[in-house]
Amino acid sequence: MIKREMYMQRIRPFIGGELIKVMTGIRRAGKSVMLELIKQELLESGVSKNSFISINFEDMRYSGLLNAVALNEYVMNESNSIDGKAYIFFDEIQEVKDWERCINSLRVSLDCDIYITGSNAKLLSGELATYLGGRYVEFVIYPFSFLEFSELYKTVEPAASQSECFRKYLTVGGMPYLSNLRYEDESSKQYLMDLFNSVQLKDVVKRNKVRDVDLLERIIAYVIANIGTSFSANSLTKYLKSEKRTVSPDTVLNYIKYCCDSYLFYQVKREDLHGKQILSSNEKYYIADHGIREAVYGGNMRDINLVLENIVYMELLRRGYTVTVGKVQDKEIDFVCQKRSEKLYVQVAYLLADESTVNREFGAYAEIRDNFPKYVVTMDELDMSRDGIKHRNIRDFLTDSEW
């Protein structure tokens, strides 16, 4: 079990406190393991295991607790045998009807420390804001970073070099369970396809009561094929029309939003860096895990420039940056990244193969006059930094803790 210290550092200050700790993210990204890591820390700090109340709501043994009243009653009964503070761990809480009411009631009536996980972004919208406004803190859990992946991959292939680890990461991605399959190609692909189908069925179709599943599948296939490529709802509507499917742009946007709510896709808005405004058209989308893309769609090596972009984008999110695509006149900067007062810019390319590519990637920064760090990230082994712009090999960039 990898310690996932980056997340633990963020969660640790809140352990034992009254704020409800909410962990969200795509199904099977490791949220349940985070609960186990927190329990481990509590045990090491002297908390008794008897103080834990743990429920995974996808476990059929708890099928009688899938409403707020039954769950509240169960926890209150269990807490009678606990001396002192109760530590409550609820996994996949969205399965419980009106769960917000139960959590709020427990918070008010019990001396407790509550941790919940869920696979839907809407977990923290609507009624939860009413019941728990200002009383929770959220942590999004992502699939493994390249650094975490390498740590586990080397338990399977101890002699693997960093470049061999990265080649494997390009195709299988960072879903944690793959280490149990020893990263074998066929079983990894099967697992990722099953995971994708589970997200699509449980977190998109079932949760949003989608009736036209064929249309949803076509839209998802289009977005997966075009990760990191600007497109509009209108362009996708025209594409579907060419496939004999008539659909409105609003329906397209709704279906994509359902996928974003389930953490399958992430939307990146475009920002006019001179006008300081968010542009309303032609967003980009990235997938939570590029290994799912390879399993479902294939072509990661063919579309390697897009996949590298996807990998860098997810790493930026992991590190807590808010990311937009930058537009300066006719040039585009892949990622404009903001975290409190920090800012950095990142261009991603496959290789700086010739002078025109070098000029295009470095030239994107020509109109950016500030002194924040600017990177060009590629697969090249040679350092081609120039004019204060840092050129980094992607493996080094992903494993560097300094930015």
N, C-alpha and C positions, 0 to 999 in steps of 0.2 A: 504494500500500500504506500504510494507516494505521499509525502507529507503535505504537498501543495502549500508551501510556506507563504507564497505570495497572497493567497486568500486568507490564511490563518492570521497573518499580520494585520489584515484589515478587520477580521472578525474578533480577534482577541480582546481589544479594548472594550467590547460590548458584552463579553461573557460574564454572566452573573448579574448583569444590569437589567433594568425593567423594560428596556426597549425590546420589541419582538424582532427577532432576527429572521429575515426572509431570504431564502436562497432560491433564485430562479435560473432558468436556462433550459436548453434543449434536453429532451429525454435522454438519459444515459450519459450525460456529460460528467457525472461524478458528484451530484448533489448528495446522494445517500452516503457516499464516502466522506464528504465534508461533515455530515452529522456524526459519523463514527470518529473522525479525527477530533471533533469538539468533545465528544464523550471521553476520548482517550485523555485529553488535556484535563478535563474535570476530574477524572479518576486519579491522575497524577498529582492534582492539587489537593487531594484528600476527600473529595466528594464520594459518598458511597454509591455503588451501583444500584442499590435499592431505592435511591432517590430519582431514578430515571423512569419516565413513562414514555415508551416508544411505540409508534404505530405507523406501519406502511399501509396506506389505504388502497393499494393495488393488491394486497394480500387478502384472499377470500375469507380468512379467519375473522377479519374485521368488517365484513359486509353488513353487519347489523349496526354499524356506527356511522353510516354515511349520511346522517343528518345532524344538525346542530344540537338538538335536545338530547338524543341518545349519546352523542360523543361527550357532551358536557357532564351528563350523569355518570358515564363510565369513568371519566377522569377524576371527578369529585370523589367517587367511591375508592378508586385506586390511591388517591392522595391521603386517605385516612390512615394508611399504614406507613406513611412517610413522616419521619421526624425532621422537621425543618423545611427548607426550600425544596420544592419539586422541580425537576428539570424535564421539560416536556419536548419531545421530538416527534413532529408530524411530517411524514414523507408523502408527497403528492396530495397535498391538502385540497386541491381543486376538485377531488372526487367527492368531497363532503358538501351536501346542500346547505347553504347559509352558514358556511364555516366561520365567516367573519363574526357572526353573533356569538358563536361559541368561544372563539379566541378572546373576544372583548370581555365576555363574562368571566372567563378564567383569569384574565389579567386583573380584573377588579376584585374577584372574590377569593383568590388563592395566592399564597406566597410562592411565586413560581418564576421560572426563567424559560421562555418559550422560543423554540426554533422550528420553522416550517419551511418546506420546499414545495415548489410547484413548477409545472412545465408550460405556463402560459403567462404572457406579459400582462394580460387583463386581470391577473390575480391582484394587482395593486391599483386597480382603477375602480370607479363606481362606488359601490357600497363600502368597500374596505376603507376608502378615504374618509367616508362619513364616520365609520365605527372607530377607526384606528389612526385618524389623521395626526401626524406628528409623533406617533408612538411606535413606529417601526423603522428599521433600517434594512435596506435591500443590498444584496450582493448577487451579481450575475456570475454564474459558474460556467466557464467555457470548456470545450474540449482541450486536450493537452496542447500546450505550447511545444515548439520544437525541442526546447531544453528538457521539458518533462518527458516527452516522447523518447528522446535519446537515452535518458536515464533508465527507462524501462526496456527499451530495445536492446541495450547492452547487457541486460540480464539474460536475454535470449541469444544474442550474437555478441559475446564479449570482445571479439577481435574487430568489430565493425569500426571503421574510421568515421569521422564526422560527416564526410561527403557521402559515404555509404548510408549512414543514418538518414541523411537528408533525402537521398534518392528514394528510400523506403517511405519516408514521411510524405513525399510528393504524391505517392499513389494510395497509401492506406489512410493517411490523415491521423487525427489525434484522439479518436474515441477510446476511452480508457480500457474497455473490456478486451480490446484486440490483443493485449499482452497475454491474456488467458488462452488465446488461440495461437500463441507464439508467432503472430504476424504472418501466418501462412496465407498465401494469396487467395486460394479458393474459399477457405472457411471465413477469412476476413471479409471478402466480397459478399458472401452469403449473409453474414451477420449485419453488415452495413445496409444491404438491401432490405432485410427484415426490419431493421431499425427505422429506415426511411418509410417503409410501409406503415409501421406502427405510428410514427409521427403524423403521417398523412391521414390515417384512418381515425386514430383516437383524438389527436390534438387539433386537427383541422376539420375533417368531415363531421365527426360525431359532435364535437364541441360547438361547431357553428351551424349544425343542421344543414350541411351542404347537400343539395339534391342532385345537382348536375356534376357528378363525380368525374365524368369523362372530360368536361370542360376544365375542371380544376386540374386534372392530370396534364392536360395540354398546356395550361398556363404555367404550371410548375416546371414542366419540361423545357419550356421556352426560357424561363428565368434561369434555370440551371445551365442551359446552353450558353446564355449570354451574361454570366456573372461578370461584373466589372465593366460592362458596356452600357453606355447611356441609352435608354430607350424610354418612350412615353407610353401611356396607356393607349393612345391613339394608334401608335405604330404596332403595338401588340394586337389591338383590335383588327387592324388591316391584315396582319399575318393570319389571325384566326379565320377571317373572312375568306382568305385564299384556301383555307382548309375546310371550307364549307360550314363554318360555325359562325353564326351571326350573334354578336354579343356587344353590350354597351361598354364604353370605357369605365363607367362607374362599377359595373360588375367585375371587370378585370381588376380594378383597384381594390375592391372589397376582398376578392379571393387572395390577392397578394398580401393584403393586410392580415388576413387570417394566418397566412404562413409566417409572417413576421411576428405575430402574436405568439406563435408556437416556437419561436426562436429558430425556425428553419432558415429564414432569410433575414438579412439586415439591410435596411434602406439607408443610403448615403445621399444626402441632399447636396446640391451644387451651390456654391457661394461666390458671388462677385466680390473679389478681394479689393477692388477699387471703390465700388459703390457700397461695400460693407452690408450687402443684403443677400438673403437666401433666395435663390431662383426657384420658381415654382414648377419648372418642367424638366423632363429628362433626368430623373434620378438614376443612380446606379444601385444595384443590389449585389450582395455577396452572400455566400452560403456559410452556415455555421461551421461546417466541416468539409474540407475539400475531398476527403476520403469518400464521403457519401456521394459526391459528384462523380468520382471515378467509378464507384460501384454501380450507380444508377444510369449514368449517361456515358461514361468513358471519356477518353480523349484528354486526360490531364496533361500528358506529355505533348500532345499536339497543340493544346491551348496553354502552353506552359507560362506564357507572359501573363495571362489572366489568372492562372492558379497562383503564381507568385504574388500577384497583387492581393488575391484573396487571403493568402497566408499572412502577409504583412498587415492587412487591414485587421484581421482577427487579433494579431499580436498587439496592435495599437489599442484595441478595445480592452484586452486583458490588462493592459498597463494603466487603464483608467482614463484614456484620452477620449474627448469628444471629437469626432472626425467628420469633415466635409470634403467635397471635391472643390478645388479652387479654380476659379476662372479669372484670367487676366487678359483682357482684350481677346485675341484669337487663340491664346495659349491656355492649356489646362494643366493644373498641378494635381497629381493623383490624390494626395492626402494632405489636408491642412489640419493639424492636430493641436487641440487646446486642452490643458489641464491646469485649472486655477490660473496662475500668472505665467505658467510655462506655455511655450508654443514651439512647434517644429513643423517642417515641411518635408514630405517624402515623395520622391519619384521612383517608380518601380519599372524595371525593364528586364528582359531576358538576358541579353548580352549587348555590350557596347561594341557592335561588330565592325562599324566603320565610322568615319568622321561625321557623316550626316546624322547617325544615331546619337553620337556623343553631343553634337550641337543641339539636337532636338531635346534631349533629356536635361542637359545642363542649361540650355537656353530658356527652358520653361521658367527659370528663376530670374530672368533678365529684368523684369519690371518690379520684382519684390525688393524693396529698398531697406527693409528692417534688418536687424542683426540676429534674429532667431536662427537656430541651427537648420541647415538645409542639407538633405541627403539625396543621393542617387544610389539606389539599391539594386544590384544585379547578381548574376551567377559568375561574373568574371572573377578570376583569382588575382589579377593585378590591380593595384590601387591607382585610379586615374583621377583622383581629387584635383580640383582646379578652382581658382577664383574664390576661395573660401567655402566652396561647396564640397561636402565630404562624400566620397564614393566608397561604398562598403559592399563586400560580398554578403549575400543574403544570410548565409549561415552565421557569419560574425555579427551581423546586425541583430538577428533574432536572439543570440545568446549574450549580447552585451547588456549589462545591467546599468550602464552609465547614462543612457538617454531616457 
